[in-house]
């Protein structure tokens, strides 16, 4: 499943896709963390997690859209970009946005479903991010976190979850 130009894959999603084909499925997205999405068939109350092919732990939709705009500007003549280039652009956008937010004294913004869909259509119509088979050296020492357990206080973090309908 492709969402915001990122590929999400799992065995359970493959089975669902074989069952329903290209039908609409419900998708829940945490706008502050694109590392995982949740999928449900039609009106089913059962949801399952689907992980992103790229390391997107803690990367929000607005950050990813900013990095994608930067990628489009720098690589307008190509239709496919390696994951190392995409992650380097993301790191650059994160550094710029952190500095800007600190100077302006603002917090994170919220995106509604329609804004997300419009930006996704514009940015990823002719661009795909390819996960490289051979790991680059850009992110040496960076570990992938998968823990979704309680934090230091022993309580689970509250997360903003948005629901939208996407094509599988």
C-alpha positions in Angstrom: 0.0 0.0 0.0 1.3 3.4 -0.9 0.5 6.3 1.4 2.2 9.8 1.1 4.6 8.3 -1.4 5.8 5.7 1.1 5.3 1.9 0.8 3.7 0.0 3.6 3.8 -3.8 3.4 2.8 -6.8 5.6 1.6 -10.4 5.1 -1.8 -9.5 6.5 -2.1 -6.6 4.0 -1.2 -8.9 1.1 -3.9 -11.3 2.2 -6.4 -8.5 2.4 -5.4 -7.1 -1.0 -5.8 -10.6 -2.5 -9.3 -10.8 -1.0 -10.6 -7.3 -1.9 -8.4 -6.3 -4.8 -8.3 -2.6 -5.4 -11.3 -1.8 -3.2 -11.3 1.0 -0.6 -10.0 0.1 2.8 -10.0 2.2 6.0 -6.6 3.5 7.1 -5.7 5.2 10.4 -2.6 7.3 10.5 -0.8 8.9 13.3 0.1 12.3 11.9 3.2 12.6 14.0 4.6 9.1 13.2 4.6 7.6 9.7 6.5 4.5 10.7 3.3 2.5 10.9 -0.3 2.8 9.7 -3.4 0.7 10.7 -5.7 -0.8 8.1 -9.2 -2.2 8.3 -11.4 -3.8 5.6 -14.5 -1.8 4.9 -16.6 -1.6 8.0 -14.7 -4.2 10.0 -13.9 -3.2 13.6 -10.6 -5.1 13.4 -7.4 -3.1 12.7 -3.9 -4.4 11.9 -0.6 -2.5 11.8 1.4 -2.2 8.6 5.0 -1.1 8.8 6.7 1.4 6.4 9.6 0.2 4.2 11.6 3.2 5.3 12.7 4.1 8.8 10.0 6.8 9.6 9.8 6.4 13.4 8.8 9.8 14.8 8.6 11.4 11.3 5.3 13.4 11.0 3.3 14.0 7.8 4.2 17.7 7.7 7.9 16.9 7.9 7.7 14.2 5.3 5.7 16.5 2.9 8.4 19.2 3.4 11.2 16.8 2.6 9.2 15.5 -0.4 8.9 19.1 -1.7 12.6 19.5 -1.4 13.2 16.2 -3.2 10.9 17.3 -6.1 12.8 20.6 -6.4 16.2 19.0 -6.4 15.4 15.9 -8.5 12.7 17.1 -10.9 14.1 15.2 -13.8 13.9 11.7 -12.2 11.0 9.5 -11.3 12.7 7.4 -8.7 14.9 8.4 -5.8 16.9 6.1 -3.4 15.9 5.9 0.2 19.3 7.4 1.3 18.6 10.6 -0.7 15.1 10.8 0.8 16.3 10.3 4.4 19.1 12.9 3.9 16.4 15.4 2.6 14.3 14.5 5.7 17.2 15.2 8.0 17.7 18.6 6.3 14.1 19.6 6.6 14.0 18.5 10.3 17.0 20.7 11.1 15.4 23.7 9.3 12.0 23.3 10.8 13.3 22.8 14.3 15.2 26.1 14.0 12.2 27.9 12.5 9.8 26.7 15.1 12.2 27.6 17.9 12.6 31.1 16.5 8.9 31.6 15.9 7.9 29.9 19.2 5.3 27.7 17.5 4.4 24.1 18.0 3.4 21.4 15.5 0.5 22.0 13.0 -2.5 19.8 12.3 -3.4 18.7 8.8 -6.9 17.7 7.8 -7.7 14.8 5.5 -8.4 16.9 2.5 -5.1 18.9 2.8 -3.2 15.6 3.2 -4.9 14.0 0.1 -4.3 17.2 -2.1 -0.6 17.4 -1.1 -0.1 13.7 -1.6 -1.6 13.8 -5.1 0.6 16.7 -6.1 3.9 15.5 -4.7 3.8 11.8 -5.5 2.1 11.6 -8.8 5.3 10.9 -10.7 7.8 10.2 -7.9 8.6 7.0 -6.1 11.0 6.3 -3.2 13.0 3.1 -3.7 14.3 1.2 -0.7 17.9 0.4 -1.5 19.0 -3.2 -1.2 22.5 -2.1 -0.1 22.6 0.1 3.0 24.4 3.5 2.6 26.6 5.1 5.2 24.6 8.3 5.7 22.9 7.0 8.9 25.6 4.9 10.6 24.8 4.3 14.2 21.1 5.2 13.8 19.0 2.4 15.3 15.4 1.6 14.3 13.0 1.7 17.3 9.9 -0.5 17.2 8.8 -0.3 20.8 5.4 1.1 21.3 5.3 0.4 25.0 4.9 2.7 28.0 7.3 5.6 28.5 9.4 6.4 31.5 6.3 7.2 33.6 4.9 3.8 32.9 2.0 5.3 30.9 1.4 5.0 27.2 1.9 8.1 25.2 -1.2 9.7 23.8 -1.2 9.8 20.0 -3.3 11.7 17.6 -4.9 9.3 15.1 -6.6 10.4 12.0 -8.8 8.1 9.8 -9.0 8.3 6.1 -10.1 6.1 3.2 -7.3 5.0 0.8 -6.9 2.5 -2.0 -5.1 -0.7 -1.1 
